[in-house]
Amino acid sequence: MSSQAPTATTAPVAPPPEKNRRGFLLRLLGVVVLLAFVGWGLWYFFDGRWYEETDDAYVGGNVVQVTPQIPGTVVTIGADDGDLVHAGDVLVKLDSSNTEVALAEAKANLAGTVRRVRGLYSTVSGAQADVAARQVAVDKARADFARRRDLARTGAISAEELSHAQDELTAAESALTAAQQQYQTSKVLVDDTVVASHPDVQAAAARLRAAYLDNLRTTIVAPVDGYVAKRSVQLGQRIAPGAPLMAVVPLHQVWIDANFKETQLTHMRIGQPVEIRADLYGGSVKYAGKVQSLGVGTGSAFSLLPAQNATGNWIKIVQRVPVRVVFTDPKQLDEHPLRIGLSTRVEVSLHDQNGPMLARRPPAQPPFSTDVYAKELAQADGVIAQIIHANLAGGAAK
């Protein structure tokens, strides 16, 4: 009979406890947050605090109003909204019938004045010759009187004949005096002048210049390069001087008016570089610019109805100051043009603080100018010179 050995019962072995994954992840998250905070602090201390940013910024620019300088009736409109025009291009034409008549009258008046002034010079020459003739007559009468006076002493002639000789001398001397006065009167009218510089000719030339300019100004031209906007003029409309007809907007001369809080201007200076983003293109397009000027007052100070803080319920509100930013690379505006009034975001780098807060000297040259109107006066002077030359004897001033 076989005996079976008893089997020993063994207790189950417990698996090792699982590691606490949640605690590890929390610790890892804490480390990441701490590192991020430290990194942000280092970035802000060394770089981030040297930037100021605002999205209260808008594209500004010149809106050049086109207005007539003389009254008239519109007969032609040369450009419409959105059209590109260059300085000197015709925008509006007025009926020139009346101005052409006035110009022809002014030309005739100048020509007649030149001829009358030429007559004054001839009068002076004639008066001078008359004085010389009278002087000869006086010398002759004086010699006759002296001879008859000697004869009268010897009794060769009567006292009556001597008296007649004295009367002739007196009459000749009076005629000489009258001729000399007439000569001086004529000479004063032309003294130290030539025909072209005579006051009468200058006055007639001024009237011709005004008539010529009025006739030329019936054609209204663009004062600058740009795009037409706000056209309100219509064909056949009777317009008065100064009435707005349309506007020309030079989009290559735009800038940014950025409104910064007063607390952001502590380290802001003229000339600091600026990065500009337009909402029109999103963040994909960045423009380079610089600070041109810092406003001399807050926006509320120059508003139509400035706020009155002298009240019992006054609440302090952080004010905003306009800062003008100009573009430094015109090619960027060619590739991505902007429009007046668009919203933008600007970021000013404050690293370089060597520039002034306010301008220290006046502009060396006008920031905006046009010469399209100066050419008009030069053309009028050319017409005047031609008329004077054509009405001079032999074509030359005397």
C-alpha positions as a printed Julia matrix, in Angstrom:
398×3 Matrix{Float64}:
   0.0     0.0     0.0
   1.58    3.18   -1.18
   1.41    6.27    0.86
   0.82    9.73   -0.84
   2.91   12.63    0.47
   0.85   15.57    1.52
   1.12   18.69   -0.74
   2.0    21.98    0.88
  -0.28   24.94    0.09
   1.6    28.14   -0.95
   0.12   31.72   -0.61
  -0.28   33.76   -3.92
   2.46   36.37   -4.54
   1.06   39.93   -4.81
   2.22   41.93   -7.93
   4.38   45.0    -7.28
   2.36   48.27   -6.95
   1.99   50.25  -10.16
   3.81   53.57  -10.35
   1.68   56.67   -9.86
   1.5    58.03  -13.48
  -0.78   60.89  -12.51
   1.73   62.24  -10.01
   4.5    62.01  -12.55
   2.51   63.88  -15.15
   1.57   66.59  -12.66
   5.18   67.03  -11.67
   6.18   67.14  -15.32
   3.51   69.74  -16.03
   4.71   71.82  -13.1
   8.25   71.74  -14.38
   7.1    72.78  -17.87
   5.02   75.63  -16.47
   7.92   76.76  -14.31
  10.32   76.66  -17.24
   7.83   78.52  -19.42
   7.39   81.17  -16.75
  11.12   81.55  -16.34
  11.6    81.67  -20.09
   8.88   84.29  -20.46
  10.41   86.32  -17.65
  13.83   86.2   -19.25
  12.38   87.13  -22.64
  10.42   90.03  -21.16
  13.39   91.33  -19.19
  15.87   91.19  -22.05
  13.62   91.84  -25.08
   9.86   91.87  -24.59
   9.66   95.0   -22.46
  11.34   96.99  -25.23
   8.3    96.8   -27.51
   5.02   98.67  -27.45
   2.08   97.52  -29.52
  -1.4    98.78  -30.35
  -4.19   97.83  -32.72
  -5.79  101.29  -32.44
  -4.0   102.37  -35.6
  -5.35  103.41  -38.97
  -4.0   104.33  -42.39
  -3.93  108.08  -42.97
  -3.12  110.11  -46.05
  -3.75  113.27  -48.03
  -7.16  113.75  -49.61
  -6.46  116.53  -52.11
  -9.68  118.36  -52.9
 -10.01  119.51  -56.52
 -11.79  122.87  -56.61
 -12.24  125.48  -59.37
 -10.59  128.9   -59.17
 -13.12  130.62  -61.43
 -16.87  130.16  -61.99
 -18.05  128.29  -65.04
 -20.18  125.57  -66.59
 -18.84  122.02  -66.73
 -18.51  120.68  -70.28
 -16.09  117.75  -69.79
 -15.23  115.37  -66.94
 -11.92  113.62  -67.55
 -11.77  111.09  -64.68
 -14.08  109.1   -62.45
 -13.81  107.41  -59.05
 -10.95  104.94  -58.86
  -9.11  106.22  -61.93
  -5.36  106.76  -61.76
  -4.29  110.31  -62.68
  -0.93  112.04  -62.84
  -0.11  115.63  -61.92
  -1.25  117.86  -64.78
  -3.86  115.46  -66.2
  -7.16  117.11  -67.16
  -9.94  116.36  -64.67
 -12.65  118.9   -65.55
 -13.14  121.43  -68.35
 -15.34  124.52  -68.11
 -16.93  126.55  -70.88
 -14.24  129.05  -71.97
 -16.26  131.38  -74.22
 -16.3   134.32  -71.82
 -12.68  133.95  -70.78
 -11.51  133.81  -74.41
 -13.3   137.09  -75.14
 -11.72  138.71  -72.08
  -8.3   137.38  -73.12
  -8.62  138.83  -76.63
  -9.61  142.21  -75.17
  -6.61  142.15  -72.81
  -4.25  141.33  -75.67
  -5.57  144.25  -77.72
  -5.28  146.56  -74.74
  -1.64  145.59  -74.19
  -0.79  146.13  -77.85
  -2.44  149.57  -77.84
  -0.67  150.52  -74.62
   2.71  149.59  -76.07
   2.05  151.82  -79.08
   0.9   154.72  -76.89
   4.03  154.43  -74.77
   6.12  154.44  -77.92
   4.38  157.74  -78.72
   5.49  159.11  -75.35
   9.11  158.41  -76.24
   8.59  160.18  -79.57
   7.02  163.12  -77.74
  10.11  163.44  -75.59
  12.34  163.53  -78.65
  10.09  166.18  -80.27
  10.0   168.28  -77.1
  13.78  168.14  -76.89
  14.09  169.33  -80.49
  11.6   172.14  -79.8
  13.69  173.28  -76.82
  16.77  173.42  -79.03
  14.89  175.47  -81.65
  13.57  177.86  -79.01
  17.05  178.25  -77.61
  18.3   179.31  -81.07
  15.45  181.82  -81.34
  16.33  183.28  -77.94
  20.0   183.61  -78.88
  19.03  185.4   -82.11
  16.61  187.74  -80.34
  19.18  188.51  -77.68
  21.81  189.35  -80.31
  19.34  191.57  -82.21
  18.43  193.41  -79.05
  22.06  193.97  -78.1
  22.85  195.34  -81.59
  19.85  197.69  -81.62
  20.65  198.89  -78.12
  24.12  199.99  -79.32
  22.55  201.7   -82.35
  19.98  203.42  -80.14
  22.76  204.98  -78.08
  24.18  206.65  -81.23
  20.7   207.72  -82.35
  20.76  205.49  -85.44
  17.39  203.88  -84.55
  14.42  205.07  -82.65
  13.47  204.04  -79.11
  10.34  202.37  -80.5
  12.38  199.98  -82.64
  14.52  199.13  -79.62
  11.35  198.41  -77.65
  10.14  196.04  -80.36
  13.44  194.16  -80.22
  13.15  193.82  -76.46
   9.6   192.49  -76.8
  10.78  189.89  -79.29
  13.49  188.78  -76.84
  11.0   188.5   -74.02
   8.61  186.46  -76.19
  11.42  184.12  -77.29
  12.52  183.58  -73.7
   8.93  182.81  -72.64
   8.55  180.32  -75.47
  11.82  178.68  -74.45
  10.6   178.36  -70.85
   7.32  176.79  -72.01
   9.18  174.36  -74.27
  11.53  173.37  -71.43
   8.57  172.7   -69.12
   6.85  170.62  -71.79
  10.05  168.66  -72.29
  10.39  167.97  -68.56
   6.74  166.89  -68.38
   7.2   164.45  -71.25
  10.51  163.2   -69.89
   9.03  162.39  -66.47
   6.57  160.0   -68.11
   9.34  157.87  -69.6
  12.34  158.64  -67.39
  14.54  155.66  -66.47
  12.31  153.17  -68.32
  12.04  151.26  -71.54
   8.77  150.35  -73.22
   8.54  146.92  -71.56
   9.11  148.35  -68.06
   6.84  151.38  -68.41
   4.11  151.48  -65.72
   1.29  151.67  -68.27
   2.66  148.63  -70.1
   3.12  146.78  -66.83
  -0.49  147.49  -65.83
  -1.78  146.27  -69.19
   0.45  143.19  -68.91
  -0.99  142.44  -65.46
  -4.53  142.6   -66.87
  -3.5   140.28  -69.69
  -1.86  137.92  -67.22
  -5.06  137.74  -65.16
  -7.2   137.15  -68.27
  -4.79  134.49  -69.54
  -4.82  132.65  -66.22
  -8.61  132.79  -66.04
  -8.83  131.27  -69.51
  -6.24  128.62  -68.65
  -8.04  127.75  -65.43
 -11.14  126.7   -67.3
  -9.15  123.46  -67.61
  -8.85  121.97  -64.1
  -5.92  119.6   -63.73
  -4.78  117.13  -61.1
  -2.36  118.75  -58.64
  -0.69  115.45  -57.66
  -0.41  111.82  -58.72
  -3.08  109.62  -57.2
  -6.49  108.0   -57.5
  -9.76  109.85  -57.98
 -12.34  109.63  -55.19
 -15.54  111.38  -54.1
 -16.49  112.72  -57.52
 -19.54  114.95  -57.17
 -19.31  117.19  -60.25
 -21.8   116.64  -63.08
 -21.94  117.71  -66.73
 -23.68  121.04  -67.26
 -23.31  121.99  -63.63
 -22.68  125.67  -62.89
 -19.92  125.72  -60.31
 -18.51  128.48  -58.13
 -14.9   129.01  -57.02
 -13.98  126.72  -54.14
 -16.75  124.16  -54.72
 -15.45  120.57  -54.2
 -15.59  118.65  -57.47
 -13.63  115.49  -56.61
 -10.62  114.4   -54.59
  -7.27  112.92  -55.57
  -5.73  110.51  -53.06
  -1.99  109.84  -53.46
  -1.73  106.32  -52.06
   2.07  106.44  -52.23
   2.05  109.14  -49.55
   0.11  107.31  -46.83
   1.13  106.92  -43.2
  -0.17  105.33  -40.0
  -1.86  107.22  -37.19
  -1.36  104.95  -34.17
  -3.05  105.85  -30.89
  -0.93  104.69  -27.94
  -1.82  104.9   -24.3
  -0.01  107.64  -22.45
   1.7   104.99  -20.32
   3.25  103.51  -23.47
   5.11  106.69  -24.48
   7.72  106.66  -21.72
  10.51  105.24  -23.88
   9.11  106.06  -27.31
  11.28  108.33  -29.48
  11.28  109.75  -33.0
  13.05  107.49  -35.5
  12.44  104.18  -33.72
  11.7   101.26  -36.1
   8.13  100.02  -36.4
   6.6    96.81  -37.7
   3.17   97.25  -39.3
   0.52   94.66  -40.1
  -2.67   95.53  -41.96
  -5.92   93.72  -41.25
  -6.52   93.73  -45.02
  -3.72   91.18  -45.54
  -3.74   89.56  -42.12
  -0.43   88.72  -40.5
   1.2    87.46  -43.69
   2.29   90.92  -44.84
   4.57   93.06  -42.71
   5.55   96.64  -43.49
   8.66   98.4   -42.25
   8.26  101.88  -40.83
   9.57  104.36  -38.31
   8.17  106.85  -35.85
   7.93  110.25  -37.52
   6.36  112.27  -34.72
   4.62  111.98  -31.39
   1.44  113.96  -30.95
   1.53  117.23  -29.04
  -1.8   116.48  -27.36
  -4.21  113.68  -26.63
  -7.05  112.81  -28.93
  -9.65  114.18  -26.52
  -7.83  117.51  -26.26
  -8.32  118.17  -29.98
 -11.8   116.7   -30.3
 -14.74  118.86  -31.28
 -16.26  118.55  -27.8
 -13.4   117.94  -25.34
 -14.26  116.17  -22.12
 -14.92  118.33  -19.06
 -13.29  116.73  -16.03
 -14.22  119.45  -13.57
 -17.28  117.51  -12.38
 -18.09  115.64   -9.21
 -18.39  112.26  -10.89
 -14.97  112.38  -12.57
 -13.36  109.03  -13.38
  -9.77  108.79  -14.52
  -9.44  107.33  -18.0
  -6.12  106.5   -19.59
  -5.68  108.9   -22.5
  -4.33  108.04  -25.93
  -1.8   110.09  -27.88
  -1.56  109.89  -31.7
   1.82  108.75  -33.02
   2.55  109.13  -36.72
   4.38  106.26  -38.37
   5.75  106.52  -41.91
   6.73  103.71  -44.27
  10.43  103.31  -45.0
  10.15  101.04  -48.05
   7.87  102.41  -50.83
   8.17   99.13  -52.76
   6.08   97.41  -50.09
   3.2    99.79  -50.86
   3.53   98.96  -54.56
   3.27   95.23  -53.86
   0.56   95.5   -51.22
  -1.25   98.86  -51.56
  -3.21  100.3   -48.67
  -6.29  102.52  -48.54
  -7.14  105.46  -46.36
  -8.76  104.43  -43.08
  -7.76  100.74  -43.0
  -7.12   99.17  -39.6
  -3.58   98.15  -38.75
  -1.51   96.82  -35.87
   1.82   98.47  -35.12
   4.69   97.39  -32.91
   7.39   99.9   -31.97
  10.88   98.75  -31.0
  12.12  100.82  -28.05
  15.73   99.59  -28.04
  17.16  102.76  -29.57
  16.23  105.74  -27.41
  18.7   108.26  -28.82
  16.05  110.14  -30.78
  14.06  113.09  -29.39
  10.5   112.95  -28.14
   9.62  116.14  -30.05
  11.06  117.63  -33.23
  14.04  119.9   -32.57
  14.18  121.81  -35.86
  11.68  122.93  -38.51
  11.39  121.06  -41.82
  14.2   121.85  -44.26
  11.83  121.47  -47.25
   8.04  121.49  -47.62
   6.76  117.95  -47.02
   4.18  118.34  -49.82
   4.32  120.58  -52.9
   3.19  120.83  -56.53
   4.4   122.89  -59.48
   1.53  122.42  -61.93
   0.26  125.95  -61.29
   3.66  127.64  -61.59
   3.79  126.63  -65.25
   0.62  128.62  -65.96
   2.26  131.91  -65.01
   5.31  131.15  -67.15
   3.07  130.62  -70.19
   1.3   133.94  -69.57
   4.64  135.78  -69.38
   5.64  134.27  -72.71
   2.5   135.6   -74.42
   3.09  139.07  -72.94
   6.67  139.16  -74.21
   5.52  138.23  -77.72
   2.9   141.0   -77.83
   5.34  143.66  -76.6
   7.96  142.59  -79.12
   5.46  142.61  -81.99
   4.32  146.16  -81.27
   7.73  147.79  -80.92
   9.29  149.73  -83.78
  11.73  147.36  -85.47
  10.81  144.67  -82.93
  13.12  146.06  -80.23
  12.6   148.11  -77.08
  13.79  151.69  -77.24
